[in-house]
Structures are given as structure tokens and as C-alpha cells.
Amino acid sequence: MTALRDLLSDMRQLENELANFEAQFGVRSSDFYQAIMAGDLEEFDTLDDYRMTFIEWLSLYKTWLSLNDKYHQLLSRQPVALQIKTNLEMVHA
């Protein structure tokens, strides 16, 4: 159970960092990811400030995607209802 809780905590931290980029540039990280993977943001490659920022944003989002996949893998091994029940028992113990 700890692995899932830790994973959720890590995802929440990444989501907070991603939210800062989303607020700064006015698009969701998923839309940014699709645009950069499609090559739609190449015009920013020559602008050092944006290039480094976009690399960081892309890296954080790829990490989030990886953790999200891991979350779904862990969840598939244990039904949601059982996970919630276990966590409630831990809180009330």
C-alpha cells in the first residue's frame, strides 16, 4: 500500500510543478506534449530561455506519464474498493 501512496504523492508534486508551466504558457501539459512531439513548437528552438524551459516541462510531463502508467499497473493488481478500504483502515488504526 505504501508504494501506491508514495506514487500518488510523487504525482501530486509533479502536477503542482506542471501547473506552474500551464499557468505561465496558458496550455495544459498534455496539449503542450502533443504539440512538441508533433514538431509544432520548433520556432522556439532558437530561443534559449524557452528551449530550456520546454525541455524541463517535457521532462516533468514524461515523468508524470511514467508514474501514471505505474499507478494504473499497481491499481490493476488491487481493486479500487479494496485500496480505499485498506487506506481507511490505516488512517483509523
N, C-alpha and C positions, 0 to 999 in steps of 0.2 A: 504494500500500500504506500509505503514511503516513496517509492520510485515515482508513482503517479503524482503524488502531492508535490514532490520536488520538481517534476517535469512541468506541472501546472504553474508553479512559482516562477520557473525559468521563462516559460512562455509569457506570463503576465509581465515580467520585467522587459522582455523583448517588445511586447506590444506597446508598452509605455514609451520605449525609445522610438519605435516605428511611428507612434502617434505624433511625435515631435517633427519628424520628417513630413508626415502627411499634412500637418498644420502649416509648416513652412512652405511647402510646394503646392498645396491645395488639391492633392490627389491621394487616393488610397494606395497603400503599398502594393496591393495585388494589381492595380492598374499600372502603376509605375513598373512593376516587374514585367508585365506583358509588353509594355512599350519598349523597355530596354532590351528585352530578349528579341523583339521583332526588329531592333535596329532603328526605332523611331526617334531615339534621343542622341543620335550621332553628332548632331550640331553642337552638343555640349562637350564633346570630347576635347576640344581645343581650349576650353575654359578650365584652367587648373582647379579653381575653387569648386566648381560644380562636379568636375570629374572625380575628385577625391570624395566629395560628399556622396555622389551617386554610388561609388564603389562601396562606401561604408553602408549606405542604405541597402544596396543589393545584398551585401554580405549578411546584414542583420536579417533581412527578409528570407534569404536562403536558409539561414539557421533556424528561423521560425518555422519554415516549411518542413524542415527535417524533424524538428521537435513535434510538430503537428502530426506528421506521419507516425512517429514513435508513439505519440499519445493514442492514436487510433489503433495501433497494433496492440498496445497494452490493454486498451479498453475492450478490444475484441476477445481478449482472454478472460475477461471478467465482466459480466453484465453490469450495466449502469446501476440497476437497483441494488445489486449486491455491493457495489463500490460505495454508494451513498450510505447504505446501512452500516457498512464497516466503518466509514468515516464518522458517522453519528455516534457509533458505539465508542470510538476512540475519544471523541470530544466529551462525552458524558461519563467516561470512566474515571 
